[in-house]
Amino acid sequence: MLKKEDKFELRVYYEDTDAGGIVYYANYLKFFERARTEWLRKLDVHQSYFLEQGLGFVVRKVEMDNLASAKLDDVLTVVSQISEIKRASLKFQQKILKNEQVICTAEIRIACVNLQRVKPCSIPESILGALKSGS
């Protein structure tokens, strides 16, 4: 792994669950996204700035494994690490814990895209520097 772990805590709300009070599987992806965004914010990397520059970060690939369920009112911890940095993409290893038990894992590749051309482009040095200096 290239960077130390970052942890993000959240509570499961009613809107995150199905009729049985269990977290709907697709919402784990939202939790992972929220954790990555907050991590960047801690590093003073704000996605709104890059949107103004015509750059976006899009999920290119997800591999997720649901191991156990979370329920309404559970407090979850999302643990994130960057496992690979390439010129135009980052690979994250993420997991969600409930009471120290891993309930979901994911490997997520994020690509940097020029929004006007809708094509991959290099990740700005300001982001790479922030990610590498936070190690």
N, C-alpha and C positions, 0 to 999 in steps of 0.2 A: 504494500500500500504506500502511496506517496504522501499522504497527509494524515495527521492524527484524526481520531474520531471526533465527530461533532454530534451532540445529542440535542434533540428537540422533543419537548414533552407536550402532549395534547390530551384532551378529554374527549371521549366518544359522546356525541350528542344524538338526540333522537333522529335528526335528519340523516345521520350516517348509517342508520340501521334499517333492516327489513321489518316486515310485520312481526317477526319473532323476537325483535330486539337484538339481533346479531348484526355485526357490521357487514354490509354488502361488500363483496370482494373488490369491486372496482374502486371503492373508497380508499382502500389501502394505497392505490396509486396517487390519490389526492394527498394522502398523508405524506407519502414520499416526496411529492412535488413541493409541498409546503415546507418540509424540512430542508430541502435543497435551497429553496428561496431564502429562508431565514438564515441559513448558513452563509450564503453570499452576502446578505445584509450585514451580518456580524463582521464580515471582512471589508465592509464599506463598498461592496459591489452592488449597485442598484440596477435592476433590469430595465427600469423605465428610462434610464440614461441611454442604454444601448438601443432601445426601441426608437428613441429620438434620432439615433445615428443610423437607423435602417438595419440594425442587426437584431436577430432573435435567436433564442436557444430552443430547439425542438427535440422532442424525444424521438430517437431513431429506432431504438430497439429496447424491448423489455422482456426479461425472463423473470417470472415471479413464482414463488412457491408458498402456498398457504398451508401452514402447518397446524394451526389451531385457531379458534375464534375469539374475537373480542366482542364485548357486549356493551349495551347502553351504560353510560357513566363510568366505564373503565378508564383508567389513566394509562396512557401508552407512552412509550419512549421510542422515538425513531433515531436510530444510530446510522450515521452516514460516513463513508470513507470514499476517497477518490482512489481508484485502483490503476487508472491509466490516463495519461494526458497525451493527446496527439495534436497535430497542428490545427485541426478543425473540429475536434471532438473530445469529450471527457467520458470516462466510464466510472460510474458510481456503484459501490456495493452498499446496499442498505438493508436494514432489518428493523422490524418492529418488535418491541418487547412489552410483555404484560407481566408485571411482578417478576422481572428477571428472566422470564421464559420467552424464548423466541417464538413468535406466532406467525411471522411472515418474513420472507427474504426476497430480495430483488437485485438483479444486476441491470442497470439502466445506462444506455449510451445516449448522450446528449450531443447534438450537432449544432455548431454555430452556422447560421444561415444569413446571407444577404437577402433581406426581405423584398427588395425591389426586383432582384433577379431570380429569387427563389432558388438559390444555389448555395452549396456549402462555401464557407469562407474561413479564413484564419481567425482564431480566437484572439481578441485584442490583448496586447502585452500587459495592459493594466489588470486584466483578469488573471492571466497566467501568473503575473508577479504576486498578486494577492493570494492566490491559491498556493503557490510555492513558498511564500514567506510565512504562511500560517502553519507550516509543518513543525 
